């Protein structure tokens, strides 16, 4: 697929917003994937290219959590294997679905995901922690399940991971954040490999947009204490509305 200046002018600013929103309130994927489609990318190219951009930001975040000691490395390998299997399966399923059919699926899934993510609050759990073995087994099941979703589609996966790891696996919030980032990075890289193999990743656009996403994330972390999540929800709703208009007009 040939790229023009228009795609960069649309995707890069919206990826900046996605990184900003993700740092402040989570759910940046609800902007980044529609941004690629608003720019005119076919669904599979949009997913593959968005995964490349997303992986760049996730890698930076994972490094920060690792430096702070939030990642339990002894267990991380088990989560990585499950996430790899799940996301590889999900990405292959996505490639099997025709472009027009996938657009219809997105018109159903996206608003439901957006509603859930914007209304969900991930809090520290006060319940008694499970045994290390039980926590590990539940965490592996979460990594596999969310991995399939993230490979197939993606938006909201980080929020789902954090919620399930804290409420179902009963991990402490710091550890859950670290594990979620490791799983997310694994699913992103696995999906990239699958979509790349099928020629569905636009590398120049993905790399440049990823840099904009990282810049947005950096500014978002600094803005968080001033505006809070409520300040960015109108941005998310505006982009989603634009995405719906675009997809409906094409259908």
N, C-alpha and C positions, 0 to 999 in steps of 0.2 A: 504493500500500500504506500502511495506517495504522500508525503507530508508537505503542508504549506505553512506559511507564516500565520495564517488564521488559526490553525490548531494550537500553535504555541501561545498566541495572544489570548485564547479562550481558556486553555487548560492551566497554564502557569499561574495566573492570578487566582483561579478557583482552587488550585492545589495549595496555594499560600493560605487561602481562607480555610481549607480543610485542615491543614496543620495547626493553624491558630485555634480553630474550634475544638480539635481533638485534644489539644493541650489544656484548654479551659474546661470543657464539659464532656469530652469523649464523643465518639460517633463521627469522626472526621471522614470515615469511609462513606458516609451517607452523602457527602459532598463530592469526594474525589472520583468515585465511579460515575455518577451522573455527569460530572464535568467532562469526562472523556467522551461520553455519548452526546452531550450537547455540542461538542466540537465536531461531531459527525463521524466518529469512529464506530465501525461495526462492533457489535456486542463483544465478540471474542477478542478483538484487538483492544477494546476498552478494558476488559478484565485483565488481560495479560500485561498491558502497559501500566495500568493502575497498580498491579502487584509489584512491578519494579519500583515505582515511586514510593509505594507503601513500605517496601522492604528497607529502603534507605533510611526512612524515619524510624522504623522499628529497630534497626540495627543500632542507631545512635541511642535510643531509649534503653535498649537492652544493655548496652555498654555502661550506661549510667547506673542502672539498677545493679549490675554486677559489681561495679566499683564500690557501691554502698553495702555490699554483702547481702543483698536481698534474694539471691538465687541459690537454692539448695542444690549444689552441683552433684551430690551423690545420687539424687533422685532425678535430676534433669534429663539424663540419658533415656530413662524409661518414657518420660513425657515426649521427648523428641521423636522416638521411634513411633509412638502412637500417632502423633501429629503428622509425621511424614506419611504414614499409611493412609490416614484419613484424608489429608489434603490432596494426595496424589489421586486417590479414588474420586474425590469431588471434582477436581480439575478435569479428569478424563470424562466424567459424566457431563460436565458443562460443554465440552467440545463436541459431544454427540448430539446436542440439541441445536436445531436450526435457529438462525439469527432472529427471524420474526417471532418464532415461538418463545424464545428467550426474552424478548422485549415484553411480551404479554405476561410472562411469569414475573418479570421485574415490576410491572405495574401493580401486581398483587403483593409481592413480598416487600418491596421497598417501603410503602407507607406503614405496613404493620411493624416492620423493623424500626422505622423512625419513631413511631408512637411509643414502642416499648423502650427504646434507648433513651428517649427524652423524658420519660416518666420514671425511669428506674434510678434508684439511688443505691450505690454499693457502700455498705457500712461495715464497720468492724463487728464481727459476730461475738456474742457473749456466751454462746453455747460451749460446753466442754469439748475439747479437741478429741478427735478419734486417735486410735493407735497409729503409729507411723505407717504400718503396713496397710491398714484400711484407708488412710488418707492417700497413700500412693496408688492403691487400686482404683479408688474413685477418681483421682486426678488423671490417671491414664485413660479411664473411660471418657472423661470430659475432653481430654486432648484428642481422642479419636473422633468423638461426635462433632465437636466444634470444628475439628480439622476438616471433616467432610464438608461442612457448611462453608468454611472459609475458602476451601479450594474451589467449590462450586460457584460461590457468589461473593461473600466476604463482609459487606458493611455490617458493623455492629459486633463483629466477632470478638474484639477485645473486651467489650462490655459484657458479653455473654460469658467469656472465660472468667473474668474477675468475679462476676456474680456467682457462678457455679462453684468456683474454687473456694470462695469464702462461705457460701451458704450451704452447699452440699458436701464438699470435702472438708469444710471447717478449718481451712488454713488461716493463719494470721494474715492480716491485710498486706503487710510488707512482703511476706513470702509469696502470697497469691499474686501480687503485682509482678514480682520477679519471674515466677513460673509462667504467668500469662504472656509476658514479653518473650520468653524463650519459645513457648509454643507458637506464638504469633509469627516470630521470625522464621521458625521452621516451616510453617504453612505457607508463608509468603515465598520463601526460596524454593520450596517444592513445586508450588503452582507456577512460578516463573520457569522452572525447568520444563514442566509439561507444556506450557503455552509456547515457550521458546522453541521446543522441538517441533511444534506444529506451525512455527512461523507467525505467531500471533502477538509478538512483543515488538513494539516500536521503540527501539533502544534510545535514540536521540531525544525523543519527546519524554520518555520515561525518566531519563537521567536529569534533564533540565527541570522537569516538573518536580522531581524528587528534591532537588535543591531548594526550590521555592517552598515545598512542604516543610522542609527542615527549618527554613527561615521563619515561616509562620508559626511553627511549633515553639521556636525559641522566644518569639515575641509573645506568644500565647501564655507561656509559663510566667512571664513577667507581668502580664496583664491580669492574671487570674485573681489576685487579691483585690484588684480594683473593681472589676465588673462582675465577676462570677459567671456561672453558667447561664443565668437568665439573659445576659447581654448578647449571647451568641445564638440563641434559639431562633430569632427572626432571620438570621443569615441562613441557617439550615433550611427553614421553611421556604425562603425565597428561592434558593437553589433547587429544592425539590419541586416546587411549583413550575419553575422553568423547565426542568427535566421532563415533567409530565406533559407539558404543552408540546415539547419537542417530539417525544415518543408518540403521542397521540396523533400529531400531525403527520408523522411518517407512516403510521399504521393506517 
